[in-house]
Every structure is written in structure tokens, then in C-alpha cells.
Amino acid sequence: MRKLRHDEIERTPHEEIGAKPRHPLVIVVDNVRSLYNVGSIFRSCDGALVEKLYICGYSPYPPRKEISKTALGAEVTVPWEYVYDVREVLERLKRDGWRVAALEHTDASVSCFDLTQDIFPLAVVVGNEIAGISDDALALCDLAIEIPMFGAKQSLNVAVATGIICFECVRALRTA
């Protein structure tokens, strides 16, 4: 085994990414404070080829050099939209036939390891680094998904958690 050089790794050129079919997954960012977390979320959304990223509330959005630093160009390859009111986005998604899930610990959360194809198309709401998603957003969710934690901590960084949920969703979609 040897590590591949950058020129050996297969990549879709930026100008061709729009023609690729995207996974029926939307990420909704609800009041995330950190520019670097938002940039990292862009990068995970690009890697998972999500359909769209919505940035809501006081979350920062491009163009910002701090977002670009961690997004590494994903702010150009991921379709995104800024809408201040998260409720507006969630209500629109629900009208358009999307199921909406909170990435949050609740009394009714299901494990991200138990996701199946029948819950898609799916919009996943991720929230503030300290408080999680807002009560207004949670009230509009059809279900809650959690990432099981096995150590002393009960949660992960929002950008890390978003990366995990993106790829658990892709796994569920691609598992027959």
C-alpha cells in the first residue's frame, strides 16, 4: 500500500459537478456561529454531493475568507442559499415533499446507524454549537436523528456531526 498523490485521486472538475446527480439530502444550518464550522460543513456537503445547503439565522455565509479557508472551494460547488428564518426554509421543504429531521438528542431520536432509504428525500437541520437547533426548528421536524456517543461527552462539534450524518445518509441511500 502507498498513499496516492493528489494528481492520482479521481476528482470531478468544478465545471462538471453541476451535471452530476445529487443525493436527495439537504442540510439546513440553524444559527451556527463559527465561520470555520460553516466552511467545514460546505466541504462535507460537497463530499457527500448533497442537493443543497441552506444557511439560516445568524450563521455566517460566503463570501468570507474564513469560510473559504475550511471549505477549500466547496462554497462554489455546493448549491446554497441564505434565508434568515429557518422556519421559512423548513416549511418550504415540507411543502415540496421533503421529510425534515433534527440532528439532535431528543426523547424520540433514532440512531443515525438505523437510517433506511424510505426516509428520503431528507432535510437534516444542524444547530448552534452550544444550544443545538432552535425550538422553532425542532417543532417543524418530522423526526430526530442522533449520533450515538460511547464516551463521556454527549455531542460532537457541529461540523464533525454534519460530516457524519451526510455520509450515514449516503450509506443508507446506497444500501439496497
C-alpha positions as CSV (number, residue, x, y, z in Angstrom):
1,M,0.0,0.0,0.0
2,R,1.1,3.5,-0.7
3,K,-0.6,6.9,-0.3
4,L,-1.9,8.3,-3.5
5,R,-0.6,11.7,-4.7
6,H,-3.1,14.4,-5.3
7,D,-2.9,14.0,-9.1
8,E,-3.7,10.3,-8.7
9,I,-7.0,10.9,-6.8
10,E,-10.1,10.9,-9.1
11,R,-11.9,14.2,-8.8
12,T,-14.8,15.7,-10.7
13,P,-13.8,19.1,-12.2
14,H,-15.7,22.1,-10.8
15,E,-17.2,22.8,-14.2
16,E,-18.7,19.3,-14.4
17,I,-20.0,19.0,-10.8
18,G,-23.4,20.6,-11.7
19,A,-24.2,17.8,-14.2
20,K,-23.8,15.0,-11.5
21,P,-26.9,13.7,-10.0
22,R,-27.1,14.7,-6.3
23,H,-28.2,12.7,-3.3
24,P,-31.8,13.6,-2.1
25,L,-30.3,15.2,1.0
26,V,-30.5,18.8,2.1
27,I,-28.6,20.3,5.1
28,V,-30.1,23.2,7.0
29,V,-27.7,25.2,9.2
30,D,-29.5,26.9,12.1
31,N,-27.6,29.6,14.0
32,V,-24.1,28.1,13.8
33,R,-21.7,30.8,15.0
34,S,-18.3,29.8,13.6
35,L,-17.2,30.7,10.1
36,Y,-14.8,27.7,10.2
37,N,-17.6,25.3,11.1
38,V,-19.7,26.7,8.2
39,G,-16.7,26.2,5.9
40,S,-16.3,22.7,7.1
41,I,-20.0,21.9,6.6
42,F,-19.7,23.1,3.0
43,R,-16.8,20.7,2.5
44,S,-18.8,17.8,3.9
45,C,-21.8,18.7,1.7
46,D,-19.5,18.7,-1.3
47,G,-18.0,15.3,-0.5
48,A,-21.4,13.8,0.1
49,L,-22.9,15.5,-3.0
50,V,-25.9,16.9,-1.1
51,E,-28.6,18.5,-3.1
52,K,-28.5,21.9,-1.3
53,L,-27.2,23.7,1.8
54,Y,-29.4,26.3,3.5
55,I,-27.7,28.7,5.9
56,C,-30.1,30.3,8.4
57,G,-30.3,32.7,11.3
58,Y,-27.1,34.4,12.3
59,S,-24.9,31.8,10.7
60,P,-22.2,33.4,8.5
61,Y,-22.3,32.8,4.8
62,P,-20.0,33.3,1.8
63,P,-18.2,35.3,0.7
64,R,-15.9,35.2,3.8
65,K,-12.3,34.3,3.7
66,E,-12.7,32.3,6.9
67,I,-15.4,30.1,5.3
68,S,-13.3,29.7,2.2
69,K,-10.3,28.6,4.3
70,T,-12.0,25.5,5.5
71,A,-14.4,25.0,2.6
72,L,-11.5,24.7,0.1
73,G,-13.7,25.7,-2.8
74,A,-16.8,23.8,-1.8
75,E,-18.7,27.1,-1.4
76,V,-18.6,27.2,-5.2
77,T,-19.5,23.5,-5.9
78,V,-22.4,23.2,-3.4
79,P,-25.7,24.8,-4.2
80,W,-26.6,27.0,-1.3
81,E,-28.9,29.7,-0.2
82,Y,-29.1,32.1,2.8
83,V,-32.5,32.5,4.4
84,Y,-32.7,34.2,7.8
85,D,-35.8,32.5,9.0
86,V,-35.2,28.7,9.4
87,R,-39.0,28.2,9.7
88,E,-39.4,29.6,6.2
89,V,-36.9,27.1,4.8
90,L,-38.4,24.1,6.7
91,E,-42.0,24.9,5.7
92,R,-41.0,25.3,2.1
93,L,-39.1,21.9,2.1
94,K,-42.1,20.2,3.8
95,R,-44.5,21.6,1.1
96,D,-42.1,20.3,-1.5
97,G,-42.3,16.8,-0.1
98,W,-39.1,16.6,2.0
99,R,-39.1,14.9,5.3
100,V,-37.3,17.1,7.9
101,A,-35.1,15.7,10.6
102,A,-33.3,17.3,13.5
103,L,-29.8,16.2,14.2
104,E,-30.4,16.4,17.9
105,H,-30.7,14.3,21.1
106,T,-34.5,14.1,21.9
107,D,-36.7,11.7,23.8
108,A,-37.6,10.2,20.4
109,S,-34.3,10.3,18.5
110,V,-33.3,7.4,16.2
111,S,-29.7,6.4,15.7
112,C,-28.0,7.5,12.5
113,F,-26.9,3.9,12.1
114,D,-30.5,2.8,11.6
115,L,-31.4,5.1,8.6
116,T,-33.0,3.5,5.6
117,Q,-33.8,4.6,2.1
118,D,-37.5,5.1,2.8
119,I,-36.9,8.3,4.7
120,F,-35.6,10.2,1.7
121,P,-35.8,12.8,0.4
122,L,-34.5,14.2,3.7
123,A,-33.6,17.6,5.0
124,V,-31.4,17.5,8.2
125,V,-31.2,20.5,10.5
126,V,-28.0,21.1,12.4
127,G,-27.7,23.7,15.0
128,N,-25.8,26.0,17.2
129,E,-22.6,24.8,18.8
130,I,-23.9,25.2,22.3
131,A,-27.7,25.2,22.2
132,G,-28.4,22.9,19.2
133,I,-31.3,23.6,16.9
134,S,-33.8,26.2,17.9
135,D,-37.2,25.2,19.4
136,D,-38.9,26.7,16.4
137,A,-36.9,24.5,14.0
138,L,-37.5,21.4,16.2
139,A,-41.2,22.0,16.2
140,L,-41.2,21.6,12.4
141,C,-39.2,18.4,12.3
142,D,-40.8,15.1,11.5
143,L,-38.1,13.1,13.3
144,A,-34.9,13.5,15.2
145,I,-31.7,11.6,14.5
146,E,-28.8,11.3,16.9
147,I,-25.2,10.1,16.6
148,P,-24.7,7.6,19.4
149,M,-22.0,8.6,21.8
150,F,-20.0,6.0,23.6
151,G,-17.6,8.1,25.8
152,A,-18.0,10.8,28.4
153,K,-19.2,13.5,26.0
154,Q,-22.7,13.7,24.8
155,S,-22.1,15.5,21.5
156,L,-19.7,16.3,18.7
157,N,-18.6,19.5,17.1
158,V,-21.4,20.6,14.7
159,A,-19.2,20.4,11.6
160,V,-18.0,16.9,12.5
161,A,-21.5,15.8,13.3
162,T,-22.7,17.2,9.9
163,G,-20.0,15.2,8.1
164,I,-21.0,12.0,9.9
165,I,-24.7,12.5,9.1
166,C,-24.1,13.3,5.5
167,F,-22.1,10.1,5.0
168,E,-24.5,8.0,7.0
169,C,-27.3,9.3,4.8
170,V,-25.3,8.4,1.7
171,R,-24.6,5.0,3.1
172,A,-28.4,4.5,3.7
173,L,-29.2,5.6,0.2
174,R,-26.7,3.3,-1.4
175,T,-27.5,0.2,0.7
176,A,-30.0,-2.0,-1.1
